[in-house]
Amino acid sequence: EHFSDNEIAELSYAIAAIKGWNMLNISLRNPIPEIPPAGF
C-alpha cells in the first residue's frame, strides 16, 4: 500500500478541487479574437 487512508482522502479532495477550478475556468474562458489587436 502506497498511501494511508488519510493521504488518499487528501489526494481525492485535491483532485476534486483542481477539477472544479478547471471546469469553472473552461466555462468562463474568453474567446480568442480572430484578428489580433494592432501592435502584436
MOCOR-V577097 format. One record per pair of residues at least 24 apart in sequence whose C-alpha atoms are under 10 Angstrom apart, sorted by the first residue. I is the first residue (numbers start at 1). GAP is how many residues later the second one is. Records with the same first field share a line. If there is no record, write none. Layout:
I->GAP  GAP
This chain:
none
